Amino acid sequence: MSRCPHCLEALPRELADGICPRCGLATRDASGRLLTPLDVSWDRVAASQEAAFRRLITTGTPVAALVSLALPLFHAVLTPAAVASLMVIAHLIVLRLYLVKEVRLYLGPRRRFFHRWIVRLVIMTAGLWGYGLTLVPVAGGVAGAVTFASLTLFAYRYGMHALREERERAPMASWEKALLLVFALGALATLALLIAATVLLTWLLQRLNLFT
């Protein structure tokens, strides 16, 4: 069932004149193609995404740096894996609330699935490594800021790409399918390495305690 791209009211199956009976606006473009909400809202959505991205960069990057500078103070109770995981989770929540939520409203089911999981897996994989460096005194603040800014930029750029492709009714690109697979495997490998590193670190600390 199709809906009006302007008021989202369900349209009758046979709509001869292409005019929504509720809002009185055209439901098709000059070529006769059915319009989507993204077609009529593109300028607003693009401006909204850019504004949200700029707010996140200007506000979130210094916050990430300050938090990262404070994390070495908790090295006795937080392992690198725990720190990285907490920072990744926080980053994903921030992106979900302030950037990618609007994008997914305008994507079809297939592209929404790819957008959701590519963004998640890229941030999980790269974020676990980048935020894992935040336990390094002083330099960890730089690592946290760079990781936050670069991954937020990726989420913004890929979101705009997904919106443009959805607007053009383009199929999923082969590189997007490959990217999803690569980062799915990368996320699994990264998690396995962090778990192994945490187990090894715990074992070493226990061994050292035996001889002190």
C-alpha positions as CSV (number, residue, x, y, z in Angstrom):
1,M,0.0,0.0,0.0
2,S,1.5,3.3,-1.1
3,R,1.3,6.5,1.0
4,C,1.4,10.2,0.2
5,P,4.9,11.4,0.4
6,H,3.7,14.7,2.0
7,C,1.1,13.8,4.6
8,L,1.8,10.0,4.7
9,E,-1.9,9.2,4.3
10,A,-2.7,5.9,2.6
11,L,-3.5,6.4,-1.0
12,P,-6.3,4.7,-2.9
13,R,-5.2,1.9,-5.2
14,E,-6.4,3.8,-8.2
15,L,-5.4,7.5,-8.1
16,A,-6.0,8.8,-11.6
17,D,-4.9,12.4,-11.2
18,G,-1.9,11.7,-8.9
19,I,-3.2,14.2,-6.3
20,C,-3.5,13.2,-2.7
21,P,-7.1,13.4,-1.6
22,R,-6.1,14.5,1.9
23,C,-3.5,17.2,1.4
24,G,-4.1,18.0,-2.3
25,L,-0.4,17.7,-3.2
26,A,1.1,15.8,-6.1
27,T,2.1,12.2,-5.4
28,R,4.2,11.7,-8.6
29,D,6.9,13.7,-10.3
30,A,6.9,15.0,-13.9
31,S,7.9,11.6,-15.3
32,G,5.1,9.9,-13.5
33,R,7.3,8.2,-10.9
34,L,5.7,7.8,-7.4
35,L,7.4,10.3,-5.0
36,T,8.7,9.1,-1.6
37,P,9.0,11.1,1.6
38,L,12.7,11.4,1.0
39,D,12.1,13.1,-2.4
40,V,10.0,15.9,-0.9
41,S,12.1,16.2,2.3
42,W,15.6,15.9,0.9
43,D,16.8,19.5,1.5
44,R,15.5,19.5,5.1
45,V,17.0,16.0,5.9
46,A,20.4,16.9,4.4
47,A,20.6,20.1,6.3
48,S,19.4,18.4,9.5
49,Q,22.1,15.7,9.1
50,E,24.9,18.3,8.5
51,A,23.8,20.3,11.6
52,A,23.6,17.2,13.8
53,F,27.1,16.1,12.6
54,R,28.6,19.5,13.3
55,R,27.1,19.5,16.8
56,L,28.5,16.0,17.5
57,I,31.9,16.9,16.3
58,T,32.2,20.2,18.2
59,T,30.7,18.9,21.4
60,G,31.4,15.2,21.4
61,T,35.1,15.3,20.4
62,P,36.3,17.4,23.4
63,V,34.1,15.3,25.7
64,A,35.6,12.1,24.4
65,A,39.1,13.6,24.9
66,L,38.3,14.6,28.5
67,V,36.8,11.2,29.4
68,S,39.8,9.5,27.8
69,L,42.2,11.5,29.8
70,A,40.5,10.4,33.0
71,L,40.3,6.7,32.1
72,P,43.9,5.9,33.1
73,L,42.9,6.8,36.7
74,F,40.8,3.6,36.7
75,H,43.4,1.3,35.2
76,A,43.3,-0.8,38.4
77,V,39.7,-1.7,38.0
78,L,39.1,-1.5,34.3
79,T,40.8,-3.7,31.7
80,P,41.5,-2.3,28.2
81,A,38.7,-4.5,26.9
82,A,36.2,-3.2,29.4
83,V,37.2,0.5,28.7
84,A,37.0,0.0,24.9
85,S,33.6,-1.8,25.2
86,L,32.1,0.9,27.4
87,M,33.3,3.7,25.0
88,V,32.0,1.9,22.0
89,I,28.6,1.4,23.6
90,A,28.4,5.0,24.6
91,H,29.4,6.1,21.0
92,L,26.8,3.9,19.5
93,I,24.1,5.3,21.8
94,V,25.1,8.9,21.0
95,L,25.0,8.2,17.2
96,R,21.6,6.4,17.5
97,L,20.1,9.4,19.4
98,Y,21.5,12.3,17.5
99,L,22.5,11.2,14.0
100,V,21.5,7.9,12.4
101,K,17.9,7.7,13.8
102,E,16.6,10.2,11.3
103,V,18.5,8.5,8.4
104,R,16.8,5.2,9.0
105,L,13.3,6.7,8.8
106,Y,13.8,7.3,5.1
107,L,15.5,4.1,4.1
108,G,13.8,1.0,2.7
109,P,14.1,-2.3,4.7
110,R,17.1,-3.7,2.8
111,R,19.2,-0.5,2.8
112,R,18.2,0.1,6.5
113,F,19.5,-3.3,7.4
114,F,22.9,-2.6,5.7
115,H,23.1,0.9,7.1
116,R,22.4,-0.3,10.7
117,W,24.9,-3.1,10.6
118,I,27.7,-1.5,8.7
119,V,27.7,1.5,11.0
120,R,27.6,-0.8,14.1
121,L,30.3,-3.2,12.9
122,V,32.7,-0.5,11.8
123,I,32.4,1.3,15.1
124,M,32.7,-1.9,17.0
125,T,35.8,-3.0,15.2
126,A,37.7,0.3,14.8
127,G,36.3,1.6,18.1
128,L,37.5,-1.3,20.2
129,W,41.1,-0.7,18.9
130,G,41.0,3.1,19.1
131,Y,39.3,3.4,22.5
132,G,41.5,0.6,23.8
133,L,44.4,3.1,23.6
134,T,42.6,5.5,26.0
135,L,44.3,3.8,29.0
136,V,47.6,5.2,27.8
137,P,48.2,8.4,29.9
138,V,47.9,11.7,28.1
139,A,48.2,10.1,24.6
140,G,44.9,8.3,25.4
141,G,43.1,11.6,25.3
142,V,44.2,12.2,21.7
143,A,43.3,8.6,20.8
144,G,39.8,9.0,22.2
145,A,39.2,12.3,20.4
146,V,40.5,11.0,17.1
147,T,38.5,7.8,17.4
148,F,35.3,9.6,18.2
149,A,35.7,12.2,15.4
150,S,36.7,9.8,12.7
151,L,34.0,7.2,13.4
152,T,31.4,9.9,13.7
153,L,32.5,11.3,10.3
154,F,32.2,7.8,8.8
155,A,28.6,7.4,10.2
156,Y,27.7,10.8,8.7
157,R,29.2,10.2,5.3
158,Y,27.8,6.7,5.0
159,G,24.4,7.9,6.1
160,M,24.4,10.6,3.4
161,H,25.5,8.0,0.9
162,A,22.6,5.7,1.9
163,L,20.1,8.6,1.6
164,R,21.3,9.6,-1.8
165,E,21.2,6.0,-3.1
166,E,17.7,5.6,-1.6
167,R,16.6,8.8,-3.4
168,E,17.9,7.5,-6.7
169,R,16.2,4.0,-6.1
170,A,19.7,2.5,-6.6
171,P,20.4,-1.2,-5.7
172,M,22.9,-2.1,-2.9
173,A,26.4,-1.7,-4.2
174,S,28.7,-4.8,-4.2
175,W,31.3,-2.9,-2.1
176,E,28.6,-2.4,0.7
177,K,28.0,-6.1,0.8
178,A,31.7,-6.8,1.0
179,L,32.2,-4.2,3.7
180,L,29.4,-5.8,5.8
181,L,31.1,-9.2,5.5
182,V,34.6,-7.9,6.2
183,F,33.7,-5.9,9.3
184,A,31.5,-8.7,10.6
185,L,34.5,-11.0,10.5
186,G,36.7,-8.2,11.8
187,A,34.4,-7.6,14.8
188,L,34.5,-11.3,15.7
189,A,38.2,-11.4,15.4
190,T,38.7,-8.2,17.5
191,L,36.4,-9.5,20.3
192,A,38.3,-12.8,20.4
193,L,41.6,-11.0,20.6
194,L,40.4,-8.7,23.4
195,I,39.0,-11.5,25.4
196,A,42.2,-13.5,25.0
197,A,44.3,-10.4,25.9
198,T,42.1,-9.9,29.0
199,V,42.5,-13.5,30.1
200,L,46.2,-13.4,29.6
201,L,46.6,-10.1,31.5
202,T,44.5,-11.5,34.4
203,W,46.7,-14.6,34.5
204,L,49.9,-12.6,34.4
205,L,48.7,-10.4,37.3
206,Q,47.7,-13.5,39.3
207,R,51.2,-15.0,38.7
208,L,52.9,-11.8,39.7
209,N,51.0,-11.7,42.9
210,L,52.2,-15.1,43.7
211,F,55.8,-13.9,43.8
212,T,55.3,-10.6,45.6
